Amino acid sequence: MDRRHFLRIAGGGAIAAATSTTLAGCSSALPPEAIAAWQGPGNEPDVRRWILAHAILAPHSHNLQSWLVDLSVPDEITLFIDRSRLLPETDPFSRQMMMSQGTFLELLDLTAKQKGLHAEIALFPQGVFAPTTVDARPTARIRLVPDASVKPDALWTHIFLRRTNREAYEARDPAADALQAITASTAGWAVRTGFVGSSQPDLLQQHRRIAMEAWRIELVTPRTVMESIKVLRVGPTEIARHRDGISLNDPMVRALAAVGLFDRSKAPTPDDTSTTTQIKDFNANMAATPAFFWMVTEGNDRATQINAGRAYVRAQLAATATGLSMQPLSQALQEYREQAGPYGEIHQLLGAPAPRFTVQMWTRLGYAPVIQPAPRRGLEAHILKA
């Protein structure tokens, strides 16, 4: 969620105005330790740790970073999902969590190639999760095998530049060669990709409308909006301590939180100014969005979800390489009951009738201002201790 949206939850305009005059010199930059992982692992001698230091920069739902790895077997990495970092309200079947396991595995694979290693990835080596739950079994086991035929992938060079950009996008269509590069990046994965832009104004408007309605539903459903509020990290101290979730470092928000005027204990009501303002701001961004991108799979088993995540991060890296930004529009793809209307509409609009097909990813696409990277917990937080 955009930090400017949550500013409206914080209190009245008079308080904000009074505070802004006293905090003009405060910085909203994230604390250096929260984004230190984006500087890379340097000369890390352990090749597995060097590879993993890149993998933890993968995109993840709500920036929860639910990756745990076991390094107890030489030349192997066993990946688990951190079940303390799930989204049971907005992602009740953990489909998005499986995609986030996939984004991690793809960056791991890309990085292994830089070292001349083939990453042999075996999904669910102890058995596949049930369709609606996850458990303590590993999601993947990876063996790193030297292979002279392995060639570096050009997408790897964009890992440190990749961002999920929620700002307003410029009102110009993505270049045709950029769209071709994004499509080509997912070749080899069983996904169908597509785009819509200004050349199809009626269709573009339908995408915007569905996104707006799905966002509204999530904001007015107390348990789903609270799932986001619970992972808000307000101010440099919280951000540096957690290095995950949704970061708010705006000086006014920090001041309001410091004096107890930024209430994170309950959801705002549907007619609260904070809710209506967020809807208005989101709708303005959607109305100006020049293009949308999507990925559809046939089937929706756990391996398909992971592989869709691998394809998605490749698409995002390809977009980054061409100067484009993406923002996932997850709300309409989520399987909780209040989203049934938008869920059905987007599947119908994209020619992907459920349950045979699943829209695994749907994003805004466009040119946007440069932003800071999201906080990362650091490699040690992901390594299981003996």
Summary of the structure (lengths in Angstrom):
residues: 386
radius of gyration: 20.6
end to end distance: 36.5
largest distance: 65.4
contacts: 1254
relative contact order: 0.21
helix: 46%
strand: 15%
